[in-house]
């Protein structure tokens, strides 16, 4: 009953307040309008480490590791910004013991 009441409250709420209550969606999305220098983010919605590839508006690319249930913010670099980011099948480089896994500083380029 509580879930139905909460969902009903979101439907009747103005879009701005509902957006603050709802969790961010999974994957890449632009932050519009930008919040300071923050222009986009990638949200990982799974219980695994993944590698994502991202593209700058200049045409250059990069990769980064994303921990389980984590999000990566992308910030403007002068006039340039990240315009896309997506999961790639190359496994990320990890460090730490099996019970304390973390992303390594260096990641594969794809």
Helices and strands as residue ranges (DSSP letters): H 2-12, H 15-21, E 27-35, E 38-43, E 50-56, E 61-66, E 71-75, E 82-88, E 94-95, E 102-103
